[in-house]
Amino acid sequence: MVEFDDTFRQHLRELFVWRRDVRRFRSDPLPTDAIDRLIETACLSPSVGLSQPWRFATVDDAARRRAVIDDFKACNADALNCYSGDRAARYATLKLSGLEQAPGHLAVFADKASDIGHGLGRATMPETTEYSVVAAIIAMWLAARAEGIGLGWVSILNPDRIHAILDVPQSWKFIAYLCIGYPEAECDRPELEQAKWEHRRGADEFTLKR
Ligand SMILES: Cc1cc2c(cc1C)N(C[C@H](O)[C@H](O)[C@H](O)COP(=O)(O)O)c1[nH]c(=O)[nH]c(=O)c1N2
């Protein structure tokens, strides 16, 4: 039996505190097997009915990367238009993706048509397929940080466009586009907090006692 001691628990807590959404990457490349190892770790995640609905597409093709970046720019310009006044001015200063610098690009999908798991747990809550994929992404995020690799989640994208750019199977639903690389800096506070966009709140704000 594997036991985890206080030192491990302390380190695990530090891992949670120091995991960041990274948008600023150094240009040095990742080890060739880094993304494969992260995917392997992600596959250890819980999934509804053990369906393992996560699907990954590594994106190395320059033209596809360029198309994703163009889509981000268009979506981000639309997003800016949804704000006005001070909020718009602040939004315009935010860096919301590291797509241009990140050495690794990884798109993550949920396969809505897979028979793996035989439908267990999904009849009343089909969205548990997507929840399972998010669980895998979080595992990957933490595993990356544990080896000094930063990961940034980009959702300011048009899912249909991403689907077309990457030419993946129809049954794959787009969940996340991940930028992966070594971070320029480490911090124990979210970048959006440093930019005074929002601040992290404590658990008591989100908990009802019943
Ligand atoms: C589902 C989802 C989608 C996104 C994000 C996260 C998640 C969970 N985040 C990252 C988000 O801004 C970040 O997690 C919070 O600001 C908290 O910061 P830390 O992750 O603790 O550094 C994110 N960040 C960003 O710059 N551009 C984006 O498009 C997104 N999209």
The ligand as a MOL file (V3000), in Angstrom:
LIG
                    3D

  0  0  0     0  0            999 V3000
M  V30 BEGIN CTAB
M  V30 COUNTS 31 33 0 0 0
M  V30 BEGIN ATOM
M  V30 1 C -12.4880 26.5540 -18.5340 0
M  V30 2 C -11.3890 27.5820 -18.4800 0
M  V30 3 C -11.2260 28.4630 -19.5490 0
M  V30 4 C -10.2230 29.4170 -19.4910 0
M  V30 5 C -9.4100 29.5000 -18.3520 0
M  V30 6 C -9.5720 28.5960 -17.2920 0
M  V30 7 C -10.5500 27.6480 -17.3520 0
M  V30 8 C -10.6990 26.6870 -16.2140 0
M  V30 9 N -8.4260 30.4680 -18.3040 0
M  V30 10 C -7.5610 30.5720 -17.1150 0
M  V30 11 C -8.1890 31.3850 -16.0180 0
M  V30 12 O -8.2060 32.7410 -16.3420 0
M  V30 13 C -7.3780 31.1480 -14.7440 0
M  V30 14 O -7.4630 29.7920 -14.3950 0
M  V30 15 C -7.8590 31.9990 -13.5810 0
M  V30 16 O -7.6510 33.3430 -13.8550 0
M  V30 17 C -7.1470 31.6220 -12.2810 0
M  V30 18 O -5.7620 31.7190 -12.4560 0
M  V30 19 P -4.7850 30.4990 -12.1690 0
M  V30 20 O -5.2290 29.3610 -13.0680 0
M  V30 21 O -4.9510 30.1400 -10.7280 0
M  V30 22 O -3.4210 30.9880 -12.5110 0
M  V30 23 C -8.1920 31.2880 -19.3940 0
M  V30 24 N -7.1910 32.2200 -19.3630 0
M  V30 25 C -6.9360 32.9970 -20.4310 0
M  V30 26 O -6.0270 33.8370 -20.3820 0
M  V30 27 N -7.6550 32.8530 -21.5930 0
M  V30 28 C -8.6670 31.9840 -21.6930 0
M  V30 29 O -9.2770 31.8910 -22.7530 0
M  V30 30 C -8.9750 31.1780 -20.5550 0
M  V30 31 N -9.9990 30.2700 -20.5630 0
M  V30 END ATOM
M  V30 BEGIN BOND
M  V30 1 1 1 2
M  V30 2 1 2 3
M  V30 3 2 2 7
M  V30 4 2 3 4
M  V30 5 1 4 5
M  V30 6 1 4 31
M  V30 7 2 5 6
M  V30 8 1 5 9
M  V30 9 1 6 7
M  V30 10 1 7 8
M  V30 11 1 9 10
M  V30 12 1 9 23
M  V30 13 1 10 11
M  V30 14 1 11 12
M  V30 15 1 11 13
M  V30 16 1 13 14
M  V30 17 1 13 15
M  V30 18 1 15 16
M  V30 19 1 15 17
M  V30 20 1 17 18
M  V30 21 1 18 19
M  V30 22 2 19 20
M  V30 23 1 19 21
M  V30 24 1 19 22
M  V30 25 1 23 24
M  V30 26 2 23 30
M  V30 27 1 24 25
M  V30 28 2 25 26
M  V30 29 1 25 27
M  V30 30 1 27 28
M  V30 31 2 28 29
M  V30 32 1 28 30
M  V30 33 1 30 31
M  V30 END BOND
M  V30 END CTAB
M  END
